[in-house]
Each structure stands twice: as structure tokens, then as C-alpha cells.
């Protein structure tokens, strides 16, 4: 992959210029508008029937990572390139995040194609991890002490 064309530094959700810019956009948004920015980012990707451009996908992956960070087993967001301002509870957007990740991983998707041209295995692993965290787990069996 040509890093200078994509602005990609590594395989993580915030390891590209677009995601860093997305974090800045969230920081600049009013506190009560941040959830809406994330919601709109996800729904825009989900609603793309044709060719999905890489920048939209990178924003959706970053948005999904922000939601996953608030879920049990979620990893904290990137302390350098993630948003600095606090985010509201985003866990109600889990399903949208899963749908957006599914769309990013479905043809036609520029980001998926770009990673397929290089060693995309680690990137796919990050997407899989995000999906695992975002997928609600069934409640464990309840044991009675009686």
C-alpha cells in the first residue's frame, strides 16, 4: 500500500489522516452534537449502495472504535489521535456501528480494496476485534445459590 496516497500510518482505527481529522471534527462540535456526528457518519456509510470511498470508510471505522471503547471489553481510543473532548454515551449506536463495519467490508469498498493490495490481515483483525466488542453478548447463565 502506498502510504503517501492514503495517509495511513498503521492498521488501527485512528492510524490515518482521515480518522485524525474526524477526531478534530468531533472536538470542534458542540457537546450535544457529537453523538449526531457519529450517527450521521455511520448512516452515510450504511446508505452507500455504490462504490464506498476510503475516507468515508475510515471515518466509520473510527466512529465504530469510539462506540466500542464504551462497551465491555472495549479498548480505549487512541490518546493522541482520538477525540480529546468527552463523548456522550454512544452504546445505543452499536447496531449502526456493526452495520457500517459490514458495509466497509463489502464490495465495492475502496478501503477494503486498498488493504487487499497490501498485507491487510492485521487491519482485518482490527475490524474483527471491533465487531466482537460491538456485538452484544448474551447474558451468562444465572446460577442459584439455593
C-alpha positions, 0 to 999 in steps of 0.5 A, spaced: 500 500 500 502 506 498 502 510 504 503 517 501 496 516 497 492 514 503 495 517 509 495 511 513 500 510 518 498 503 521 492 498 521 488 501 527 482 505 527 485 512 528 492 510 524 490 515 518 489 522 516 482 521 515 480 518 522 485 524 525 481 529 522 474 526 524 477 526 531 478 534 530 471 534 527 468 531 533 472 536 538 470 542 534 462 540 535 458 542 540 457 537 546 450 535 544 452 534 537 457 529 537 453 523 538 449 526 531 456 526 528 457 519 529 450 517 527 450 521 521 457 518 519 455 511 520 448 512 516 452 515 510 456 509 510 450 504 511 446 508 505 452 507 500 449 502 495 455 504 490 462 504 490 464 506 498 470 511 498 476 510 503 475 516 507 468 515 508 470 508 510 475 510 515 471 515 518 466 509 520 471 505 522 473 510 527 466 512 529 465 504 530 472 504 535 469 510 539 462 506 540 466 500 542 471 503 547 464 504 551 462 497 551 465 491 555 471 489 553 472 495 549 479 498 548 480 505 549 481 510 543 487 512 541 490 518 546 493 522 541 489 521 535 482 520 538 477 525 540 480 529 546 473 532 548 468 527 552 463 523 548 456 522 550 454 515 551 454 512 544 452 504 546 445 505 543 449 506 536 452 499 536 447 496 531 449 502 526 456 501 528 456 493 526 452 495 520 457 500 517 463 495 519 459 490 514 458 495 509 466 497 509 467 490 508 463 489 502 464 490 495 465 495 492 469 498 498 475 502 496 478 501 503 477 494 503 480 494 496 486 498 498 488 493 504 487 487 499 493 490 495 497 490 501 498 485 507 491 487 510 490 481 515 492 485 521 487 491 519 482 485 518 483 483 525 482 490 527 475 490 524 474 483 527 476 485 534 471 491 533 465 487 531 466 482 537 466 488 542 460 491 538 456 485 538 452 484 544 453 478 548 448 474 551 447 474 558 451 468 562 447 463 565 444 465 572 446 460 577 442 459 584 445 459 590 439 455 593 
